[in-house]
Amino acid sequence: MPYGKSNGTPRHRRKLQREFRAKAIAYIVPHIYALSKKARKERSTQNDSDRKGQMLKRQRRRSKDNKKDRTSGSFENFESCLKTNSWIPTFFGKK
C-alpha cells in the first residue's frame, strides 16, 4: 500500500480529517494556555495569602512568648522558674 493506512479510507477524507484536526488543535491550544496562565496566577495569589497568614501567626506567637517571659516573675528560685517557664527544660534536654 503506497498511501499510508490500508483501511480503505479515501485519501481525500483523510486529508479533511487531518485539516480538521489541525484546526481543532489551533482553536483549543490558546484556551489551554489561557487557562493554565489563570490557574498559575490564582495559585500565586493563594501562596501570597498563605505566606501572609504564616507571618501573622509567627508575629502573634512571638508577642505571646514575649508576654510569657515578662509575666514569669523573679528568677531567684530556679525550680519555680522551671515550673513557670515550661520551655526552659527543653533547652537542657530534660522533659
C-alpha positions in Angstrom: 0.0 0.0 0.0 1.7 3.2 -1.1 -0.5 5.7 0.7 -0.5 5.3 4.5 -3.3 3.3 6.0 -4.8 0.3 4.2 -8.2 0.6 5.9 -9.9 1.8 2.7 -10.4 5.4 3.8 -10.2 7.6 0.8 -7.2 9.9 0.7 -9.4 13.0 0.4 -11.4 12.1 3.6 -8.0 11.5 5.4 -6.9 14.9 4.2 -10.1 16.5 5.5 -9.7 14.8 8.9 -6.1 16.0 9.0 -7.2 19.6 8.3 -10.0 19.4 10.8 -7.6 18.0 13.5 -5.2 20.9 12.8 -8.0 23.5 13.0 -9.3 21.9 16.2 -5.8 22.0 17.8 -5.2 25.5 16.7 -8.5 26.6 18.2 -8.1 24.8 21.5 -4.4 25.4 22.3 -4.7 29.1 23.2 -7.6 28.3 25.5 -5.5 25.8 27.3 -2.6 28.3 27.6 -5.0 30.9 28.9 -6.5 28.5 31.5 -3.1 27.4 32.7 -2.0 31.1 33.0 -5.1 31.9 35.0 -4.5 28.9 37.3 -0.9 29.9 37.7 -2.0 33.5 38.7 -4.6 32.1 41.2 -2.0 29.8 42.7 0.5 32.6 43.2 -2.1 34.8 44.9 -3.1 31.9 47.1 0.6 31.4 48.1 0.9 35.1 48.9 -2.1 35.0 51.2 -0.8 31.8 52.8 2.6 33.4 53.4 0.9 36.5 54.9 -1.1 34.2 57.2 2.1 32.4 58.3 3.8 35.7 59.0 0.9 36.9 61.1 0.8 33.6 63.0 4.5 34.0 63.7 4.1 37.6 64.9 1.3 36.5 67.2 3.3 33.6 68.6 6.3 35.9 69.1 4.3 38.5 71.1 2.7 35.7 73.2 6.2 34.4 74.0 7.4 37.8 75.0 4.4 38.3 77.3 5.1 34.9 78.9 8.7 35.9 79.6 7.6 39.2 81.2 5.0 37.7 83.5 7.2 34.8 84.7 8.2 36.8 87.8 11.6 36.7 89.6 14.3 34.2 88.7 15.8 33.8 92.2 14.4 30.3 92.6 15.4 28.2 89.6 12.9 25.4 90.3 9.9 27.7 90.4 11.3 29.4 87.3 11.3 25.9 85.6 7.7 25.4 86.7 6.5 28.8 85.3 8.6 28.6 82.1 8.0 25.1 80.9 10.0 25.7 77.7 13.4 26.0 79.6 13.9 22.3 80.4 13.7 21.6 76.6 16.9 23.6 76.3 18.7 21.4 78.8 17.4 18.2 77.1 15.0 17.4 80.0 11.3 16.6 79.6 
